[in-house]
């Protein structure tokens, strides 16, 4: 297996035949009733411990349900951090379970800092000796381009990857990202292209990627021209309103380039399926994951 994340991701997409990602976002109020009963009514430390244990059980059944169909998972760190030390332990175990199942793990931590602090963040997530050991991590560059450098250095040492927040689609994002001419987002994209060249493998895909929201589909083709080798991690499909067409608007001519995430749309049921989900969630999750993968099949 390649030591470069960009290459490992290309292999995984080709092997699974799709570019779908599933976000492991454990909304405690939406977990199956069989798991919620373990922590509902508890408070403080006992609540955090019971909830973290339920999260591990939930993620185990998710990974078992989807690992044959989906190339990668994306745990959102905040859902685990809110549970304190038990939550961090649950995140560590979740990342390990996914890797053991043969899936790539994209740590959605949105870290952003400079110098030794940024390097410490990077090692905790990208190093094989770190507590979480993900294949890639999301980072926030909006303190300045120098915040990318320590992460890139650690990625080069560990074979890890980055997804840099370039064009998000939250309501307030244009305030910074559309500022100026050229816009700030395109300037970040240009910097990312240059910094990713040294981590580009034979497939033409770099280990330095970009987060580009699905609802920025009208900007995706321009961003692709600026970042021809970057993997685009694309959130915002499904529950957040992004369309399937917009989600892959930034794909390269060879079909590679976009990794389309769905979290709530895979993990949680529609209202009419809630009862069966509470009794046995695994079939519902598997069906939703297969549907997600079929929407984003990859044709080499």
Buried (B, 14 or more C-beta within 10 A) or exposed (E): EBEBBBBBBBBBBBEBBBBBBBBBBBEBEBBBEBBBEBBBEEEEEEBBBBBBBBBBBBBBBBBBBBBBBBBBBBBBBEBBEEBEEBBBBBBBBBBBBBBEBEBBBBBBBBBBBBEEEBBBBBBBBBBEEBBBBBBBBBBBBBEEBEBBBBBBEBBBEBBBBBBBBBBBBEEEBBEBBBEEEEBBBBBBBBBBBEBBEEBBBEBBBBBBBBBBBBBBBEBBEBBBEBBBBBBBBBBBBBEBEBBBEBBBBBBBEEBBBBBBBBBBBBBBBEEEBBEEBBEEBBEBBBBBBBBBBEBBEBEE
